[in-house]
Amino acid sequence: MELITTRIKGMEDVVPSEVHKWQTVESVAADVAENYGFREIRIPTFENTELFVRSVGETTDVVQKEMFTVMGRESKFTLRPEGTAGTIRAVLQNGLLNEALPQKVFYILSCFRHEKPQAGRLWEFHQFGAEMAGSASPAADAEMISMANSVIEKLGLKDIELHINSIGCPHCRAEYYKKLREFFEPNKDKLCPTCQSRLEKNPMRILDCKSEICKEIGKDAPLMIDYLCDECKEHFETLKKYLDEMGIKYSIDPKIVRGLDYYTKTVFEFITTSIGAQGTVCGGGRYDGLIEEMGGNPTPALGFAMGLERLIMTMEKQGCEFISPRECDIYIGSMGDAAGIKAASLVKALRDEGYRAEWDVMGRGVKAQMKYANKIGSAFSMILGDNELAEGKAKLKNMKSGEETEIALDSSFIDNFANIHTADMLASEL
């Protein structure tokens, strides 16, 4: 039978030697989120397709070109292309808005988009995200940006620029859409077919098109920030005051529109040049109309998401530190059946105390066992045989220094090993 050994295009494996990098990012992000008062939420991998059509927007690239949709027996389902829509659905369905406001949740999950696979952009990708519902204040915008900034700083990333913009509200956006249509109309026939359909429905989506022709046509398009109503202007100006006071540096980038239709007012991105063209490591903003659009009571909300692949790529490029993979504390080798049984007993006791301990389950000879202990980077090793069992003691070897210490195999074994292990760890830190 032919082996199936090739993964699907656009997917990646995370092998054991790389997992510690993911654990670094995930643990830092979760710790920061909890410090900011956010609670973890977990949602299904797929939802009813209509959820994403209504929330993300039918004129977006995500809905028109990128979603993975399958037909079930009775309904169409879509693998989530982003985390916000499913999270807000869960918040509404589970009545979280009836609890204390603002509701603050975070998640770490996989998402799926059918895009051209490239560095930092895969069919299956992973996000750390956070959502806050209940506050219309620019203080909440500053809180979310501060939290994203804290994650970036805790990971040790450098040269990450925060770009902010306001894309207004439905009231001021109506006038802006009129100006955009007037701008694009003379070149309508040159736009890509998708953007030609967007011109009437949602002309701002043209500014987010990936087509080089549409980008060129739209490079001098009117900017939303020039058409903000008084309320949106005040919101944006107050946000800047908060960021200034918090010492968070930013640049105003009037061309940020984000790729999803639910955004209103504040939008922001954290951008790096370390990983090439796909340099946005975090994006987010306010979406005050989304909860009402999904059937809930009008409730202001906002959030952001960070791409874990891009964060890890950037950390690698910049030489940031990852948590060290956990190594084996002790390998107990054995010669003969009786010694193997004793080794199993000691390893079980060590593991119960929290040590990573291993023993031979392959039936190898002593030389091969010690070779394996070296390969897995075991800190200590010990060989048991008939003599050691008869005497009730064995030699514990420090694999780095080669130093050997005699240790009893009785009830004092765990405490004695703990003392030796702790002393070795302290010595290595000096």
C-alpha positions in Angstrom: 0.0 0.0 0.0 1.3 3.4 -1.0 2.1 5.7 2.0 0.4 9.1 2.1 3.1 11.3 3.4 2.5 14.7 2.0 0.3 17.2 3.8 -2.2 19.4 2.1 -0.9 22.6 0.4 -1.4 25.6 2.6 -1.1 23.6 5.8 1.9 23.3 8.1 3.0 20.7 10.8 4.4 21.9 14.1 6.9 19.2 15.1 8.0 18.6 18.7 11.3 20.6 18.3 9.3 23.7 17.3 6.4 23.5 19.7 8.2 25.5 22.4 8.0 28.5 20.2 4.3 28.3 20.0 4.0 27.7 23.7 6.1 30.8 24.3 3.7 33.1 22.3 0.5 31.4 23.6 1.5 31.6 27.3 2.7 35.2 27.1 -0.5 36.3 25.2 -2.7 34.4 27.7 -0.9 35.9 30.7 -1.2 39.4 29.4 -4.8 39.0 28.6 -5.6 37.7 32.1 -3.7 40.7 33.6 -6.0 42.9 31.6 -9.1 41.1 33.0 -9.9 39.0 29.9 -11.3 35.5 30.3 -10.6 32.7 27.8 -13.4 31.5 25.5 -13.4 28.5 23.2 -15.7 28.3 20.1 -16.5 25.7 17.4 -14.2 25.4 14.3 -17.1 25.9 11.9 -20.3 28.0 11.9 -23.3 28.5 9.7 -22.1 30.2 6.5 -24.6 33.0 6.9 -22.9 34.1 10.1 -19.8 35.2 8.2 -21.7 36.6 5.2 -23.6 38.9 7.5 -20.8 39.9 9.8 -17.7 39.9 7.8 -19.5 41.3 4.7 -20.5 39.9 1.4 -18.3 42.4 -0.5 -15.1 41.4 1.3 -12.4 39.2 -0.2 -12.9 36.8 2.7 -16.5 36.0 1.8 -16.2 36.3 -2.0 -13.0 34.4 -2.5 -11.4 32.9 0.6 -13.9 30.9 2.7 -13.8 27.1 3.0 -17.5 26.2 2.8 -18.9 22.7 2.9 -22.4 21.4 2.4 -23.8 19.4 5.3 -26.9 17.2 5.1 -29.2 20.2 5.7 -27.1 23.3 5.9 -24.0 25.0 4.6 -21.1 25.3 7.1 -17.9 27.4 6.8 -14.6 26.8 8.6 -14.1 30.1 10.5 -12.0 32.6 8.5 -11.5 34.8 11.6 -12.4 34.7 15.3 -14.6 37.7 16.0 -17.9 36.6 14.4 -18.0 33.2 16.1 -16.9 34.7 19.4 -19.6 37.3 19.3 -22.2 34.7 18.4 -21.1 32.7 21.4 -21.3 35.8 23.7 -24.8 36.4 22.5 -26.0 32.8 22.6 -24.7 32.2 26.1 -26.0 35.4 27.5 -22.6 36.9 28.5 -23.9 40.4 27.9 -26.3 39.9 30.8 -23.3 39.7 33.1 -21.1 42.6 34.2 -20.0 44.9 31.4 -17.7 45.3 29.7 -17.5 41.6 28.7 -13.8 40.8 27.9 -12.8 37.5 26.3 -9.7 36.1 24.6 -9.1 33.1 22.4 -6.3 31.1 20.7 -7.6 29.3 17.7 -7.0 28.2 14.1 -8.6 29.9 11.1 -9.0 29.0 7.5 -8.8 31.1 4.3 -8.2 29.9 0.8 -5.4 32.4 -0.1 -2.2 31.9 -2.1 0.1 30.2 0.4 3.2 32.3 1.2 5.4 33.1 4.2 3.2 34.0 7.1 -0.1 33.3 5.2 -1.4 29.8 5.1 -4.8 28.1 4.4 -4.8 27.1 8.1 -3.4 29.8 10.4 -3.6 30.5 14.0 -4.6 33.6 16.0 -4.6 35.0 19.5 -7.5 37.4 19.7 -9.5 39.5 22.2 -12.9 41.0 22.1 -14.5 43.6 24.4 -18.3 44.4 24.4 -20.2 47.0 26.2 -18.1 50.2 26.0 -18.4 53.0 23.4 -15.6 55.0 25.1 -12.3 55.7 23.3 -10.8 54.5 26.7 -11.8 51.0 25.6 -10.0 51.5 22.3 -6.9 52.6 24.2 -7.2 49.6 26.5 -7.3 47.1 23.6 -4.3 48.8 21.8 -2.4 48.8 25.1 -3.0 45.1 25.6 -1.8 44.2 22.1 1.2 46.4 22.7 1.9 44.7 26.0 1.9 41.3 24.3 4.4 42.5 21.6 6.7 44.0 24.3 6.5 40.9 26.5 7.6 38.8 23.5 10.7 41.0 23.1 9.8 42.2 19.6 11.4 45.4 18.4 10.7 47.9 15.6 7.0 47.2 15.5 5.0 50.2 14.4 1.5 51.0 15.5 -0.6 52.5 12.8 -4.1 53.9 13.6 -7.0 55.4 11.6 -10.7 56.1 11.9 -13.1 54.9 9.2 -16.0 56.7 10.7 -19.6 55.6 11.4 -22.5 54.9 9.0 -23.6 58.5 9.3 -20.3 60.1 8.0 -19.5 57.2 5.8 -22.5 57.9 3.6 -21.0 61.2 2.4 -17.6 59.5 2.0 -19.0 56.7 -0.2 -20.5 59.3 -2.5 -17.1 60.9 -3.0 -15.5 57.5 -3.6 -18.0 56.6 -6.2 -17.4 59.9 -8.0 -13.6 59.2 -7.8 -13.7 55.7 -9.2 -16.5 56.1 -11.8 -14.3 57.4 -14.6 -12.1 54.3 -14.2 -14.9 51.8 -13.5 -14.1 49.7 -16.6 -10.5 49.3 -15.5 -11.3 47.9 -12.1 -11.3 44.2 -11.5 -14.7 42.5 -11.8 -15.0 42.1 -8.1 -14.4 45.8 -7.5 -16.8 46.8 -10.2 -19.5 45.1 -8.2 -18.2 46.8 -5.0 -18.5 50.3 -6.5 -22.2 50.5 -5.7 -22.4 48.2 -2.7 -19.3 49.2 -0.7 -16.8 51.3 -2.5 -14.4 51.4 0.5 -13.7 47.7 -0.2 -11.9 48.8 -3.4 -9.2 50.4 -1.2 -8.5 46.9 0.3 -8.3 45.1 -3.1 -5.1 43.1 -3.7 -5.1 43.8 -7.5 -2.2 46.0 -8.5 -4.4 47.7 -11.1 -7.0 48.6 -8.5 -4.3 49.7 -6.1 -2.9 52.1 -8.7 -6.3 53.5 -9.5 -7.1 54.0 -5.9 -3.8 55.5 -4.7 -5.1 59.1 -4.8 -8.6 58.3 -3.6 -10.3 60.5 -1.0 -9.6 59.5 2.6 -12.2 58.7 5.1 -10.4 60.6 7.9 -11.2 63.9 6.0 -15.0 63.2 6.1 -15.4 62.2 9.8 -18.5 63.6 11.6 -17.9 65.6 14.8 -18.6 62.6 17.1 -16.1 60.4 15.2 -13.5 63.2 15.2 -13.8 63.6 18.9 -13.6 59.9 19.5 -10.4 59.7 17.5 -8.8 62.7 19.1 -9.6 61.4 22.6 -8.0 58.0 21.7 -4.8 59.8 20.7 -4.7 61.6 24.0 -5.0 58.3 25.9 -2.2 56.7 23.8 0.0 59.8 24.3 -0.5 59.7 28.1 0.1 55.9 28.1 3.4 56.4 26.3 2.3 54.3 23.3 3.8 55.6 20.1 1.7 55.6 16.9 1.4 56.9 13.4 -1.8 58.0 11.8 -2.3 56.0 8.6 -5.4 57.2 6.8 -5.2 54.3 4.3 -5.9 51.6 6.8 -9.4 50.3 6.2 -9.1 46.6 7.3 -10.4 43.7 5.3 -13.7 43.1 7.1 -17.0 45.1 6.8 -17.9 45.2 10.5 -15.3 47.8 11.5 -16.4 51.3 12.5 -14.4 54.3 13.9 -11.0 53.1 15.2 -9.0 50.7 13.2 -5.3 49.8 13.9 -2.4 47.6 12.9 0.9 46.7 14.3 3.4 46.4 11.4 6.9 45.0 11.0 9.3 45.0 8.1 11.1 41.9 9.4 9.1 39.4 7.5 8.7 41.0 4.1 5.4 42.0 2.5 3.2 40.2 5.0 4.2 42.6 7.8 1.0 43.0 9.8 1.3 41.0 13.0 -1.8 42.4 14.6 -4.9 44.1 13.4 -8.1 45.2 15.0 -10.6 48.0 15.7 -14.1 48.9 16.8 -17.3 47.2 15.4 -20.2 49.0 17.1 -22.8 47.7 14.8 -21.9 44.0 14.7 -23.8 42.8 17.7 -27.0 44.4 16.5 -26.4 43.0 13.0 -26.2 39.5 14.5 -29.5 39.9 16.3 -28.5 41.3 19.7 -29.3 44.6 21.3 -27.3 47.6 20.1 -24.0 47.1 21.9 -20.6 48.8 21.2 -17.7 46.4 20.9 -14.1 46.1 19.6 -11.3 43.7 19.3 -8.1 42.6 17.6 -6.3 39.4 16.4 -2.6 38.5 16.2 -1.3 36.0 13.7 0.8 33.4 15.6 2.8 32.3 12.6 3.8 35.9 11.9 4.7 36.6 15.5 6.9 33.6 15.6 8.5 34.4 12.2 9.3 37.9 13.5 10.7 36.6 16.7 13.0 34.3 14.8 14.1 37.1 12.5 14.9 39.4 15.5 16.5 36.7 17.6 13.9 36.9 20.4 14.1 34.4 23.2 11.7 31.4 23.4 11.1 29.3 26.5 13.5 26.4 26.5 12.1 23.0 25.5 11.8 20.8 28.6 14.6 18.2 28.7 14.7 14.8 30.4 15.7 15.0 34.0 16.8 11.4 34.4 17.2 8.3 32.3 17.2 5.0 34.2 18.8 2.2 32.2 18.6 -1.5 33.2 20.1 -4.9 32.6 17.7 -7.8 33.0 14.1 -8.2 33.8 14.2 -7.5 37.5 16.3 -4.4 37.0 13.8 -3.2 34.3 10.9 -3.7 36.7 12.7 -1.6 39.4 13.5 1.1 36.8 9.8 1.3 35.9 8.9 1.7 39.6 11.5 4.5 40.2 10.5 6.3 37.0 6.8 6.2 38.0 7.7 7.7 41.5 9.8 10.4 39.8 7.1 11.4 37.4 4.6 11.6 40.2 6.8 14.2 41.8 6.9 16.2 38.5 10.2 15.1 37.0 10.6 14.1 33.4 12.0 10.6 33.7 12.5 7.9 31.1 13.5 4.2 31.1 14.1 1.6 28.4 11.0 0.2 26.7 12.9 -0.9 23.6 14.8 -3.9 25.0 18.1 -2.2 24.1 21.5 -3.1 25.5 23.2 -0.8 28.0 25.4 0.9 25.4 22.4 1.7 23.2 20.4 2.9 26.2 23.2 5.4 27.1 23.4 6.5 23.5 19.6 7.2 23.7 20.0 9.1 27.0 22.6 11.4 25.3 20.3 11.9 22.3 17.4 13.1 24.4 19.6 15.4 26.5 19.0 13.8 29.8 20.5 15.7 32.7 21.3 12.5 34.7 21.4 8.8 34.1 21.6 5.7 36.2 22.1 2.0 35.3 20.5 -0.8 37.3 21.6 -4.4 37.2 21.7 -7.4 39.6 24.5 -5.9 41.7 22.7 -2.6 42.2 19.5 -4.4 43.2 21.4 -6.6 45.6 23.2 -3.7 47.2 20.2 -1.4 47.2 22.2 1.5 45.7 23.4 2.7 42.3 25.6 5.4 40.7 23.8 8.6 39.5 25.7 10.2 36.7 25.7 13.9 35.8 25.7 13.7 32.0 27.4 17.0 31.5 30.1 16.9 34.1 30.5 13.1 34.2 30.4 13.3 38.0 28.9 10.2 39.7 27.1 10.1 43.1 26.1 7.0 44.9 22.4 7.0 45.7 20.2 4.6 47.7 17.3 2.9 45.9 15.1 2.9 49.0 12.4 5.3 50.1 15.0 8.1 50.3 15.7 7.9 46.6 13.3 10.7 45.5 14.4 13.2 48.2 18.1 12.5 47.5 17.6 12.9 43.7 15.7 16.1 44.3 18.6 17.6 46.3 21.2 16.6 43.7 19.0 17.9 40.8 18.4 21.2 42.6 22.1 21.7 43.4 22.9 21.0 39.7 20.3 23.6 38.5 21.6 26.2 40.9 25.2 25.6 39.8 24.3 25.9 36.1 22.7 29.3 36.8 25.9 30.8 38.3 
